[in-house]
Amino acid sequence: NWQAMSYNPDTGLVYVPYMELGFRFTRAPDTFSGVVATPVGSDDEHEGKGALIAWDPVTQKPKWTVWHDWMWNGGTLSTAGDLVFQGTADGWLTAYDAEDGDVLWRFNTGLGIIAPPISYSWKGTQYVSLLVGWAGPNPYGNNLMPTGWRYNAQPRRLLTFKLDGKAKLPATAPYDETPHPLDDPDLVLASADVTAGETLYHMGCNGCHGGNLQSSGAPGPDLRESAIALDKDALWSVLHDGVLLSKGMPQFPGFTREQVGQIYSYIRAGARKELERQEKGSQPGAAEEKSRSISAG
């Protein structure tokens, strides 16, 4: 489901975690879902970005809008104190004035946020709690959302806030937008295997590991960096035998040795391509990288 919006009966406004990204949908019977969604380019400065919109359902117009650098952000919480809370892809939890959108408070959680905060009272003290974790559809392509969060590098956690709270978050790994592929320079790849592996990969692997092998850190690792994906026998054990089922990695017993070898070839070709791109100093071709602009809260 889409991230949660919220309503404040005092202001009469609905606070919507808005996103703007056009897609063209085409039929693709051989894929897992039966359709392929391709981002559509646009000259709109807000294309591929998100916003917090205070929407007036009576006038059918926004009263105020706060634009974010990233498209995929968290749900909203409205309080009786006329505050609006929202977490964003770059890891900031922000409290806004519900009337005009002014920023009143910010906190760096150290990982991207998609969940909505909640508020509750216990023994006369009001708390705001938030699940911090980065997932959703963003693994489909790091070029769409190059936030730099790495698989298992930044902890997912439940954070709780109150007025005059004194706790400090421990330091965690910083964001890192650069892939770190592994390669076997002696490996010779057949183009037919790479092409077949690309089709197989996008029938089931891309949902967790990223479209075109470009992962934004969750819920699965970037396979170009994986030592398991560097060893064909190890990859077979994971995919066919399910040795990582207890860790949440699905099993694919229907894959043949040949098919696993083709997926292996596609991953190895992708890792090699990324290393070559980095050596040339060029940018990924799927989309322009976005600049990161975070001010201290």
PyMOL commands that set and color helices and strands:
alter all, ss='L'
color gray80, all
select helices_A, chain A and resi 138-140+191-201+206-209+211-213+223-225+228-230+232-239+245-247+257-280
alter helices_A, ss='H'
color red, helices_A
select strands_A, chain A and resi 6-8+13-20+23-27+35-39+49-56+61-68+76-78+83-87+92-97+103-108+118-122+125-132+157-161
alter strands_A, ss='S'
color yellow, strands_A
deselect
rebuild
show_as cartoon
